[in-house]
Amino acid sequence: MSQNNSVKGFLIGFLAGGTVGAIVALLTAPKSGKELRGDIKQKSGEYLDEADKYFIDKKNQAGKIFKEGKRKFTMIVNDVKSRPEEILKMLSRSIKTQK
């Protein structure tokens, strides 16, 4: 959970910092309005491409994590299905010891 928040915070900081830096750089450069608009369009496209790559990477990572979780869940379900009596005895012992 905290890793998710740090990744989210990093992305927000990265995009905000990059945007502010690009705007300051473009506005302080001595260029005509047409050139400035072209530069803004180009930079915004670059930032969108970087953000898109980042989200695709995170989506792929999430897919791998989901796939691994699904695999482990299936293993546990199959284990429980194959040993119901043994698991019931373990649960019964656990309940008796907690009373």
Steps between C-alpha positions, in 0.01 A plus 500: 500500500774748593692408185189581296476842669868574441470406132192717467673788678808464282291506183307808609821677600670400178218625281446820700872582513549426134201709403601799711859478378393480138259793533761720669762409240265568212364826637842645577643414157495785248279345232206603292150389597485250217833344600398495865171324424687244290746438783219463753322254273820298451587492871147407604510214249832381644363507855186315396712236329712456814191478720349246260814285514499520880136392525551216252795377706297517823208325330731217393643473851150489647408227251799291608414546868137408435604192303731386783226559758254302293753215467559490876126517572440206265773301675342566839151408378629179345686417822187558707291290261747213514515484883161599644500256793851593611417872480178454697693316773758781515224761526321300767822473706562871456151588619529268803832655605354851482205414730 
